[in-house]
Amino acid sequence: MNADGCQFQFTGSAEKTPQETKVQKIDASIAVSVSELKKSPSAVIDDAEGGAVAVLNHNRVMAYLVPADTYEAMLDRLDDLDLLETARTRANEQPANVSIDEL
């Protein structure tokens, strides 16, 4: 028992793993717990006002919730970057002479 009359027992290690001590960056203006999201998803989306929401599980970001138009714009941007990389890769290739009949 301690001085307050409470009985407790410590089990486990007092050392934290690197993952537990690492501060995680949250790239959203709003963060909610999984429980809060399950309880009222519409309210969370409304509160975000079109921005991203960080979804936390045990105080760690497990996912980001973004509006559909933002997600679609992100996919379009990734496609554009892939096409740009393909164009840059092919920019120095020598063209091949091909006739329509050969295709």
Sequence and secondary structure as in RCSB ss.txt:
>XXXX:A:sequence
MNADGCQFQFTGSAEKTPQETKVQKIDASIAVSVSELKKSPSAVIDDAEGGAVAVLNHNRVMAYLVPADTYEAML
DRLDDLDLLETARTRANEQPANVSIDEL
>XXXX:A:secstr
  TTS      S S   HHHHS     SSEEEEHHHHHH HHHHHHHHTTS EEEEETTEEEEEE  HHHHHHHH
HHHHHHHHHHHHHHHTTS      GGG 
